[in-house]
Amino acid sequence: MSSIESDLAKFSTCDISDGLLNKYGDPSGGFLPNLCKWSDSGKGVLLGRAYTVLFAPVDDPRPEINYVDNIAAGSVVVIALTIPLQLETAPYTRVSQALYGGLMSRRAQYQGAKGTVVFGRIRDVEEQKALSYPVYSYALGTCASKLAVKPVEVQVPLQILECESKVQNIHPGDYIFGDNNGVVRIPCASVDMHELIYYIKKSIEADNLVVQDVEAGKPLKASQKDRRQVLKPLL
């Protein structure tokens, strides 16, 4: 684990979202909405660089590829469908079949992947839990997807459709971080990781002082205004 990852692993997704919101003006805070956690490693967090996989309709002219046998150690597998197969509202996908199952997790885990995030359905949820391998997805399914969709590209930008036709992009190599609150991405191309980490550390220190004030009976808003003054020079 790199020093950056070691520092990030001490935070929560909420800490990271606060940093992206306040320091970089990201209104989403990097949050990837509507994902459910089905299994975890027991370590509390999922953290790694995005290894992106794009699925398209089975009649797409691009040939089907084998993505699962070439996953880089330390990465998080991120699977998404082409935009026409996505929905803005629940269930967020037009595909009822599962894009990902237990055998894929076994192979990914063997290669050193940190976990998998699927913007669609997965299956074999009990097997996923037994592997202690982190998996997030929109929902569950039972049927394999081979007659509906297929993987066509890896390590390409993924477009994730959100409400009101907003699209969030995930690029290969972005940091993917997950915990019980959900999943966030850190866009490495536009974020100075050392500055972000420093800001988050100082933000946590300030909020810890706010906790002490509140427990001592001080008004919350006044304490936040006072304690967070130290963060202004970092913006």
N, C-alpha and C positions, 0 to 999 in steps of 0.2 A: 504494500500500500504506500502510495506517495505521501509526502508531507501534506499536500493539499487535501487529499482524501482523508488522511488521518484527522485533520482539523474539521473537515466537513462532517465526519461521522459523529462528532461531538454535539452537533446541532440537531434541531428538529426541522421538519419541512416548514413549519410556521416561522422559525428563525430565518430560514433562507428566503422565504417569500417576503418577509419584512425587509430584508436587505435589498432584494431586487426591486421592491416597490419604492422604498425610501431613497435609496442611493442611485438607482438606475431608472426610476420612473416607469417601471413596468407595471401597468395597472392590474395584470393578472398575478403578479408575484411569481410567475413561472408555473403556476398551478395548472395541472392537467386534470380537468374535472371529470366526474362521473365514474371513476375507476373504483373497483372494489378489491380489497386484498383477500385472497383465498388461502394463502400459505405464507410462511416466513421462515427465516433461518434460525430464529430464536435469539438473534443478536439485536433485534429491535429496528434495524435500518437496512434499507437496500441502497447501495451506492455503487455506481460505476459509469463508464462511458457508453454512450448509446451505440449499439450495433443495430442498424436499422434494416427492416425487411418490409418490402411493399408487396401486398397481395392485390391481384386484379381478377376480373371475371375469367372463368375457365376458357372462354372463347377469345381472350386477348391474344393478339398475334405474337406477343413475346413468349419465348419458350419457358417452361417451368424450370426453376433452378433449385439446387440443393443448398439451402442456407444453413441447415442445422449442423453440418459436419465441418464448418469453417468459422466457428465462433471464436473470437479472440478471448483469451483468459482475461478476467477482470472486467469484462464488459457486461452491460445489461441489454438483453435482446428486446428490441422495441418493434412490434408488429402493427402495421396499420393497413387499412384498405384504401383503394382509390376513392377520391371524393364522391363520385356518384353512388358509391355503396354505403356512404355514411348518412346519418340523420342528425338533425339539430336537437331533437328531443328523444326521450326514451323510446325504444331501447338503444338509440344512437348508432345502430347498424342495421342495414337491410338484409344482412346475411344471418340466417338462423343456425347455420352449421358452425361447429367449433373450429377455429383456425389453429388450435394448439392443444396438445395433450400431454399425458404423462411420459410417453417415450421421448418426446422432444425435450422435456425437462431433464430426463435422465442423461441424455446426450449432452445437453448444454452444461449441466452440472459437472459432468466428467471433464469437459474441456475448460472448466474454471470460470464459467459465467457466474455472475453474481445474482442474477434473477431475470425475470421476463415480465414485460408490460405489453398487454395485448389490447388494442383498441377494437375490440370485437369480443367474441365468445371463446371460452376455453372449455375443456372437459377433463374427466378423471380427477376431480377435485380431491378425493380422498388420497389418491396416489400422490398428488402434488403436496399435500400436507405431510404425508409419510416421508417424503424426500427431504423435508426441511429446506425447501428451495423456494425463495420468494416469487410469487406470481400474482399479478394484478390484471384485471380485465373488466370490461363493461358488464359481462354477465356469463352465464353458463350455457352449455349446450350438450347434446349427446352424440350427434352425427358428425362424422368426419367431413371435411369440406372439399374432397377431391373432385366432386361433380359440380361444384359451385364456383370455387375460386382457387387460385394457385399463386405461389410466390414467384414473382417475376424479376425483382431487383433487390440488391442489398447495398448498404452503405450509400443510400441516396436520401435527400431530404424528404421527410414525411409531412403531409399536410393533415392537420386534425381539425375537423369541422366542429365549431361550437355554436352556441345559441346566437341568434341574430346574424347568421352567416359569417361570423368571425372565424378566422382560420389561424391556428397556432402551428408554427413550424418546428419540427425537431430535426436537427442536423446530426449526421454521424459525428461522434466524438463529444457531443453535448453531455454534461453530467446529468444523470438521472438519479433522483433521490426519493426514496419512499419510506414511509413509516405508517403508523396507525391513522394519521391525519389525511393521508393520501400521497400523491406523487407530484413532484415538481421537477422541472428541467432548468438547468443553468446554461444559457447560450454562450458557450466559451468564446466564440468569435467576437462578441461585443462586451464581454465582462472581464475586468481585471480580477482574477481569482484572489490574488493576495489582498487587494483593496477591499473586495467583498468580504473576505474572511475577517479582516481587521475590523471592518464596520460592524459585522454581526457580533463579534466578541464584545465590542464596546457597547452595542445596543443591549446585549444580555446583561452586562454589568450594570447599565443604567436601570434596566427593568428589575433587577434584583434589589436595587435600592428602593425602587417604587414599592416593591413587595414589603420591604421593611417599614416604609412609611405608612402604608395602608394598614398593616398589622398593628401599628402604633396609633391608629385612629385618624391619620391625616387624610384629607380629601384626595380622591384619586386624580382628578384632573389637574389640580394644583401640583401634586407630586410629579406627575408625568411631565408637565411643562418645565418644572425645575430640574429634574434629574436628566432629562433628555437634551438639555442645553449643550452638553458636551459633544453631542452628535452633529451639531450644525456645521462646525468646521470641516467635517468629513464628507459633507455632501457636495 
